[in-house]
Amino acid sequence: MEFLEPAFMQRALIAAVLVGITAPAIGIYLVQRRQALMGDGIGHIAMTGVGLGFLLSTSPVWMATAVAVAGAVVMELIRWFGHTRGDIALAMLFYGGMAGGVLLINISDTGSNANLTSYLFGSLSTVSSEDVWAITLLAAFVVLVTVGLRRQLFAVSQDEEFARVTGLPVRLLNLMIAVTAAVTVTVAMRVVGLLLVSALMVVPVAAAQQVSKSFRLTFVLSVVIGTAVTLAGTVTSYYQDVPPGATIVLLAIAAFVALTALAAPLARRRARGRTEEPEKCTLEVPGSRTAADDVRV
């Protein structure tokens, strides 16, 4: 347990656990909405916040959070009202965010290319105590939203029109998903990096979908996978001196490949079991289960 002795590794492991929980927790809704690359776009925008943090000598994490949330709101407004020109506006927003961040970091007195690389791809040694506190508070917000509003977010992610008919505030919930995704990006950027955070939102969810049969199980399994790969990637990065973000993402992809290979035999076994079992008479109790628990994702 040598890796637990350095203070920077203790901070990095705490951040890794929080990232492993929060990224798949919001990622499952983005996958349901077919917005798997939304985190990548927000990561580009957050770079401007990082640059502003260095330029103004304030916390890059909090400044990136503010800019990313503002960018996520603009993205939703473009989605609502952009129509045919929306994709061009989004492209300019994403590339402008990245370019603005690079420029601001380089003209600041405290920024450098090394700082830029650590935010783009993650870095263990740069996670400070202030970063850990900020990440903890932001992660608590993400968990509160994704778990506390899971039924409403699931409904709006599955079918916006049906959710609107049932009386749910669809636009408010869509905005909540976008803002929560923006917060998650800033939670993950110190460990995974802004360019790779989208993968951690999507790949554990995709891996969990290979073997799970319900939304609830997919949610739980994707969080377990996310936490496992972030911890394993962080420890591997310490011993092998490799970038933590890249290591974590490759481990997540490996988990996806392994579960995909496992899914086919499991599906055949389930099918064989259904053909062999006699028919059973079951009684459903109204209201005993929710759609979010039963629907396959």
Buried (B, 14 or more C-beta within 10 A) or exposed (E): EEBEEEEBBBBBBBBBBBBBBBBBBBBBBBBBBEBBEBBBBBBBBBBBBBBBBBBEEEBBBBBBBBBBBBBBBBBBBBBEEBEEEBEEBBEEBBEBBBBBBBBBBBEBEEBEEEBBBBBBBBBBEBBBEEBBEBBEBBBEBBBEBBEEBBBBBBBBBBEBEEBBEEEBEBEEBBBBBBBBBBBBBBBBBBBBBBBBBBBBBBBBBBBBBBBBEBBBBBBBBBBBBBBBBBBBBBBBBBEEEEBBBBBBBBBBBBBBEEBBEEBEEEEEEEEEEEEEEEEEEEEEEEEEEBEBBEBEB
